[in-house]
Amino acid sequence: MGHSDNLSLRLEEFVAFRRDIHAHPELRFEEERTARRVAEQLRLLGVDQVVEGLGKTGVVGVINGTRSGASPKGLRSIGFRADMDALPMTEKNVFAHASRYAGKMHACGHDGHTAMLLAAASLLVKDRDFHGRVALIFQPAEEGGGGAKSMIEDGLFEKFDCDQVFAIHNWPGLAEGTFGLNPGPMMASSNQFEVKVVGKGAHAAMPHLGVDPVLVASHLIQAFQSVVTRTSKPVEPVVISVTQVQAGEAVNVIPDHCLLKGTVRTFSIEALDVVEEAMRHICQTLPTAFHASAEFQFDRQYPPTINHKAPTAVAEQVATELVGSDRVVMPVEPTMGAEDFAYMLLERPGSYIFLGNGDLTGAHREAGHGLGPCALHNPCYDFNDRLIPIGATFWRALSRQLLA
C-alpha cells in the first residue's frame, strides 16, 4: 500500500481537524488553541522536533531525512509554510462547522492550509528517503499582523536554516486542484496612508469666511489618481484607493479639518518609492493654493511577494507530474492583494503558489452555506477539503524533488 493510500485512509481525520479549527477561529497572534492543536498533532504524527511560541504563536515541526549531507542540488533544508489565523468577520454559513464566535471567521482558508501541511507531515514521516530536513512552518498573523516577519525576527531562519521556502494559498475562481505559478511578482505590496487636511471652520452659509478642507480633500483625491496615470510608469501596475473620508459633525458647518485614508498597492519597491514621494509632494503643495495645509503619513506594510525563478520552475515541474500540464497555469495572473510570505522570500529563495479552490459558486460547500460567493474574505466562504490530499502529495513530491 502506497503512502497516498495511507493518506486517503486518514483524510477524514485531517478534514475533521480542518473543520474543528474552522469552528474555533482565532485572530492574529491569538492562535493559542490552534497552535496547541497543531503541535499536538505533529507530535502524534512522529515528527522529530516541535518548537512552539516562535513569533509569539507560531509552530515549527522538523522532519529529518535518512540520507546524510546535502542533496545533489546542494540543499540541506527546505521550508513549507501554512498560515493559521482567521479574519475579524462574522460568518454567514450555518453548516455544522461554521464559526462559533461572532466576529471571527476563517474566510481565507488558513484552516485548510494548516490541515494540508499536517497531512503532508503524515506522508513525510513515513517516507524519509531524502537528504537534510523539511521544516513545517505554521505561521500566525498573516492577516495584517506580519506574522512571517515576527517569526523571522524571532530566529526562524537561524534555528531552521532553510535553503528555500514555499507556500500554498487556495485560490477561488481557479479550477479545483489547478496549480497557478508565476516566476516573478505574485502579490502586491500593501501600504496605508492618512492625510489630515487642515482648513478653517465656518458657517456653511458663509464659506468666504473659512477654508473648506472638504473641497481641498476632493482635489487631493483626484490628484492622487494622476500619480497612477501620469507619474508612474505605464508598465508598472499601481493602485491608489482612497477608502475613507471623514469630516464634520453638523450639516450646516464647514469643518476645520478633513481626514483621508486609503491604501497603495505596487508590484515593486521602486514603483512604491515613486508613488510615496509623489503623494507627499502633492500634499505639501496643492493645499496651499487654497490657503490650507495637509499632514501626510505613509505606512509601508507588506512588501511585494516576488517569486524566485529557479524554485518556481521546480514547483511547476512537480505540479505538472502530479496533476498534468492541463491543470498547471504558468504564468498565472498575479493579484494586487498582499501576503506577508513576502518577508520570507526576501530572506530565502522560494515560491508562493496558488491552488484552485474551485469556482465562485462554491459547489463544494455543504448545505447551510450563505448566499454569497465562495470568494476569499467573504462571509460565505469555505475551504474545499478535496484540496487537502492534493496539497499534501504536492508537498511530499516537492521535498523529494529538492532533497532526493
Buried (B, 14 or more C-beta within 10 A) or exposed (E): EEBEEBBEEBBEBBBEBBBBBBBBBBBBBBBBBBBEBBBEBBEEBEBEBBBBEBBBBBBBBBBBBEBEEBBEBEBBBBBBBBBBBBBEBEBBBEBEBBBEBEEBBBBBBBBBBBBBBBBBBBBBBEBBEBBBBBBBBBBBBBBBBBBBBBBBEBEBBEBBEBBBBBBBBBBBBBBBBBBBBBBEBBBBBBBBBBBBBBBBBBEBEEEEEBBBBBBBBBBBBEBBEEBBEEBBEEEBBBEBBBEEBEBBEEEEBBBBBBBBBBBBBBBBEEBBEBBBEBBBBBBEEBBEEBEBBBBBEBEBBBBBBBBBEBBBBBBBBBBBEBBEEEBBBBBBEBBBBBBBBBBBBBBBBBBBBBBBBBBBEBEBBBEEBBEBBBBBEBBBBBBBBBBBBBBBBBBBBBBBBBBE
